[in-house]
Amino acid sequence: MSRRSPFLTLTLAVFSILLVIALISNPDPSFKAAVRGLEIWWEVVFPALLPFIVVSEVLMGVGVVHFVGVLLEPLMRPFFNVPGTGGFVLTMGFSSGYPVAAKLTTRLREQGNITRAEGERLVSFATTGDPLFVIGAVAVGFFHSEQVGFVLAVTHYLSALLIGVCYRFHDPGAATSQSTEASRHPLMYRALQAMHRARLRDNRPFGQLMGDAVQSALQMLLVVGGFIIVFSVIINLLSVTNLTPFFSTLLGIVLGPLGFPPEFAKATIAGLFEVTLGAKEASAVGGEIPMIWKAAMAAALVSWGGLSVHAQVASILSKTDIRVTPYLVARGVHAFAAAILTLILWKPLTEVSQGWLNSVPVFNIGHVHPTWTGWWDTLAQMSLLALGLCMVLFLLTVWARKMVR
């Protein structure tokens, strides 16, 4: 749909009016939801992201990004079709979580170190949850199991790397950034030389560099906090106006015959907007649902990230010509891939982790879902799921390439 479409304009206007009406009609729940969002931002997000963003800005200023770029050029180019500097973004994105990868990708694009297509590839697979959130908050906090954390971490980051390999074919005809110059000097010498040259080009005193880094981090975190508060209010309004139960019931009716556990409908609706709420709802599902299904749903929601994160990424990328559509397609593929990998690797990963993790396994491997009983045995299920994963990844990658041209 074109941005100039009158239908889109009308839709945004109607949504804005309805949101204002809902806020006026429910002032007290809206205020409390805003306070909760503010608490999450101030007590969790702000102290968690601020050091990473400041340090990453300083590292870019002193040329460490170029140092890493020369070292990782032989690895990043053939596997992900991005320059070696993308290795720095990948490392920081995996370690600090969303939306740090988008911030660093934007900085590289502004400095001319990557092209638009390379930026789209990079932000699509480097935007992930951080290990503290995946293992600490989701697995230990919600599932009370370190084993689930091990499974979620492996499938979350492995599927992200698979997305990166698939996205290397995104926009193949686009321009590429210049590769590091080959010379007779050793690799480490060339890396140090690139770092020194980048530091000289920046030419800011260290005090100014620190000040600019803190200022940039605070500006970004204020935007992130605003999105967290707004989406906290929207999610609460959906619940107060009984839209969440309605959509949950509708989703259960539509997807139930396909084998989708209807108990996960509420978690899906919550996770569509905010990943933490969705993962919490997935862990709280009771009944006869096996733990393998709960972990697969949590893996999908963590990899999806939520509309709140997507809005933050879109806001950050708006400063450049990097398009958001490839990123959004990647998030959907990442969610599907993480869930399928969780189903496929569940048994071997839990067996591997059983000997050296403290949590007691309480997992029901059994049938994936009661409605599938008698259809396939476990081996056939996993084989078909693996084949389906490969097919979907290939088809969605081809579709994404055609759509964003």
N, C-alpha and C positions, 0 to 999 in steps of 0.2 A: 504494500500500500504506500502510495506516495505521501510525503510529508505535507504536500499541498492539497491533499484530498479534503473536500468539504465534509465528507462523512467522518473523517478523523477529527476535524475541528469540532463538529457537533458532538461526537462521543466524548472528547475531553471536556467540553463545556458542561455537558449533562453530568458527567462524573464529578466535576468540581462543585456543581450546584448541589448534588445529592450529598456530597461530603460535608459541605457547609451546613445543610439542613440536619444531617446526623449529628454534627458537633453541637449545634444549637439545642437539639432535642435531648442530648445526653451530655450535659456539661460536666457532671461529677465523674462518671466513668472515664470520660475523655481526659480529664485532669489527672486522675489517678494513673491512667495508662501512660500519659506523658511523663509523670514522675518516675514510673517504673523504667521507662526507656532512658530517662536521664540517669537513673541509678546504674543501669547496665553500662551505659557509655562511660560514666565517670569512674565507676569502681572496677570495671573489667576491661573495656575496650581501650580507654585512654591510657592507663598505665601499661597495658600490654603492647600497644602499637607505637607509642611515642618513642621509646628507645630505639626500636628497629628503624623507624623512619629517619630519625636524626642521624644515627650511625650510617645508614645507607647513603644519605645525602653527603655526609663527610667523606665516605669512601669514594664516592663519585668525584668529589672535588679534588681529592689528593691523587686521583688516577688509578686507584685499585681496580676499578671496573675495566680499564684498558689492560691492566696486568692480567686479570682473569680472562679477558677476551682473547689475548694472544695464546694463553695456555689451553683454553677450551675450544679454540677455533677448529682443530681437527676432529673434535667430538660433536659439536653443535651443528656444524654445516651438514655433514652427511646424514645425521639422524633426524634433525628438526628443521633444516634449511633456514637457520637463523645464524647471525654472527656469533662469535665466541662470547661477546658481551652479554648475550642472552643467558649464558651460564650463571652469571651473577644474579640476574633477575630470577632465574629458576631456583637458585639456592635460597635467596631471600624470600621468595614467594612461598616455597615449601616450608621454610622455618618460621615465618612470621604470619602467614595466612592472608586471606583476602582483607582489604584490596591493595596490599602493598605492591604486588606484581604490576598492577595497572599503573600505580604511581611511578614506579621505576621505568616501566615501558614508555610512559609519557615523557619522562625526562630524557631517555635515550633518543626518542623521536625528535624532541625539541633541539637536541644537540646535533642531530643529523647522523647519529651513529647507526641507525637502522632505517629501513624504508617502511612505507605504510604497510605493505603486505607482510613484512617480517614482524612488525609490531602486532598485527592482527594474529599471526601465528603464535607469537610469544605469549600474549596476554590470554589466549584461549586455553593453553594448557598449563601455564605457570600460576594461574589463580586457583589456589586450593585453600583448604583449612590448615591451620597450623597443628603440629603434633600435640601441643598442650590441650587444644580444644577437642581434637578427635579422640585422643586417648583419655585425657583427664576429665573433661566435662561430659562428653557423650558416653564413653565406655564405662569409666569408673563411676562418674557421677550419676548417670541414668541407669545403666545396665549392671552396675556394681560388679564388674568383671574385667580383669586385665586381659583375659583371653579375647574377649570381644574387641578390646582396644587394639590388640595385635592384628586381628583379622581386618578390622576397619582401616587401620593405618596402611597395611600392605595393599589392600584392594583399592583404597582411595588414591594413593600415590602411583601405583602400578597402572591403573586406568588412566590417570593424568598423563603419564609418559606415553601410553598407547595413543591417546588423543594427539599428543605432540607429533608422533611418528605419522599418523594419518594426515595431520594438518600441514605436514611438509609439502603436500601436493596442492595446498590452497593457493590459488592465483599463481599458477606456475609461470605465466608469461610476464609477471611484474618484474620491475627492476630490483636488483639485489645490491646490498651494500658492498663496499670494497673489502676484499679479504686482506688479512694481514700480509705484509710483504715477506716473501720467502728470501732468506739470505743464508750465508754460510755460518752465521753466528749461532750459538746454541739457543734453544728455545727459551731458557730462563733469562738469558741476556736480552733477547728481543722483548720479552715481557717486561723486564725492568726498564728498558729503554722506552717502551710505549707508555709506561706509568709516569716516567719522568717528563716526557714530552707533554702528556696530558696535564700534569701539574703546572708546567710552565704556561700552557695556554690558558688555564683557569686564572692563575696569577692573583688569587685572593689571599690576603693574610689569614692565618688560621683563626684568629678571633672573628673576622668577618664571615669566614666559612661556617663557623659554629652558629653564629647569629642567624645567618640565612637558613641554615638547616633547621634550627628550632622554629623560626618563623614559618617556613614551608610546612613543617610537620603540624604545627598548631592550626594553620589554615586548613589543611586537609582533614584533620581530626574534627574540626568544627563542622565541616560539611558531613562527615560520617556520622557525627552525633545528631545532626539535624535529621538525617534520613532514619536513623534508629528510632528517634522519638516519633516522627511522623508515622512510620510503619507500625510502631507499637500502638498508636492511637487507632489506626485503620483496622488492625487485627482485633482490637478490643471492640470496636464499633460493629464489626461483622458478627462477633459473638453476642453482643447486646441486642442487636436487631434480629437475632435468630437466623442470620444468613449462613453462618458456619454449619449449624446442624442440617440446614436445608441442602447445602451443597454436598455435605458429607453423605447424606442419605441418597442423593441423586447419583453421586459417584459410585457408591456401593451397589446401587441397582444396575448401573450401566456396566461396570467392570466385574461384578460378581460372577456372571455366567462365564467369563473368560478365565476364571481361576484366581482372580485377584481377591484376596481376603477382604471382605467388607469391613472388618474391624479396623483396617488401616486407612479408611476414607478420611477420618478426622485428622489423622497425622499427616496425610497428603495435603489436605487443605491448609493446615497450619504451616507445614514445611514449604508450601508454595510461596508464602510471604516471608517467613523467618525460620532459619534453619534450626535454631536452638529449640523453639517451641515444637517444631515438627519431630525432631529426634526424641524429645521428652515424651511426646504422645506415642511414638512408635514403641518406646521401651515399656510404656505403661499398658499396652494392649494385653488383655488377659485371655481367658478361654483356653482352647486347645491349640492355639497358634504356636508352632515350634519356634525355638530361638533362632533358627537359621533364617526364617522369614523376617523376624524382627530386625536382625542384623542387616539383612539385605535392604530393607526399607530405610534403616538409619544410614547405610552407606549411600543410597540414592539421594537422600535429602541433604546429607553433608556435601556430596559432590555437586548437587544442584546449587546450593548456596543461598537461595531465597531471593525474592524480588528486592528486598532491602539492599542486599549486597550488589545486585545487578544495577540498581539505581546509583549506588556509590561509584561503581566502575564506569557507568555511562557518564556521570558527571566529571570524573577525572579525565576520561578519554576525549571529552568534548573540546579540550584545549588543543587537540591535534586533529589530523585528518584520518586517524584510525577509526574504522567503522565498528559499531557495536554488534551488528548482526552476526558476524562469524563467532564472536564471543558467546552470544546467546545460544547459537546452535551447538557450540562445544559444550556448554553447560548441560543441555539436554542429553547429548550423547554421553557425557561424563557420568551423569546420574544413572543412565541405563547400563553403561559398561561396569560401573562400580557394583551395582546390584547383581548383575550376572556373574561377575568375578567372585563376589561373595558366595553365591550359590555353588559355583564350581570349586572354589578353593577352600570352602568351609571346613570340610573334614580333614584334609591334610594340614591346614594351618592350625587348627585346634589341637591336632595330635602333636605337631611340632612344638607348640607353645606349652603343652601340658606339663612337660618335664621341668621347665625353668621359670614358670610364672606361679605366683602365689595363689591366684584365685582358683576355686574349685569348679571344675566343669559341671555345668548343670544343663547341658545342651541336648536337645532332642533332634537327632539328625533325621530320622524317620522319613515319612513322606513329606514332600514340599508343601502340599495342601490337601486337605481331606477330599476335595472334589476330584483330585487327580488319582485317587486310589484305584488300583487295578488297570490304569491306562498304560503306564510305562514303569519299568523298574528304574532304580536310581541311576544306573549307568546310562541308560537311554536318555533319561532326562538331562543329565549333565552334557552328554554329547550333542544333543539338539540345542541346548542353551549355548554351548560354545560355538556351534555352527551359526546360530542366529546372531550371536554377538558379532562375529566376523562379517556377516552379510550386512547387518545394520550399520556397522561402522563404515563399511565401504560405500553403501548407498547414501548415507547421510553426508559423507565427505564429498562425494560427487555432487550431491544436491547443493551443498553449501558453496562449492566452487562456482556453480552456475548462478546461484542466487545473488552472490555478492559482486559479481563482475559488473 
